[in-house]
Amino acid sequence: MAEGTRQLSPVDNRRQRAGAVALLLLAGVGGSAIVATLVTGITNGLSTDPDGLLFPALFTLWQALLSTLLSLALAIPVAVALESLHGTSVRKMLLTLFALPLSLPSIVVALAIVTVAGRSGWLASLSSAAGVNWRPDIYGLSGILFAHVFFNMPLAVRMLVSAFEGIPEEQWKLSASLKFPFKARFSVLL
């Protein structure tokens, strides 16, 4: 056996096969829904006009991609920072706070977003007090992204922190002793 390779146990092989099957099923369901929407839109002669089926489908895909990227772009640094606070009460409090969006009713979140980021909300008041005439527009893509990041970023942080906790302490110590840069630690340990 070559140096640096590891023999997988039968349990590991079964887990990998089950994970691959689950991933293929998810990709198949998601891909077939996208293809069906596009084919239906094209065959019915619908173009990208706002009244057709294709425009809302493409807008939804674009919005989902942006929501995911923004949520992860914010969640990864927060999760890394929380991992550096391992064992502290601040970390425990923040993780408890990150469970809050999952339990709030959607209407409460919508009203909070309007109060904070609406045209006459707190952010608009603060910007006008600073001498900047800025009025956020949350009744479109930016509002959808704001709400999705509010719900998805804390969930992603909790999932990443949970993944970090699954890494044995010895691996953290070994990566620190080998002076791995953050990018290498992140890619190798996860």
Disulfide bonds with the S-S distance in Angstrom:
none
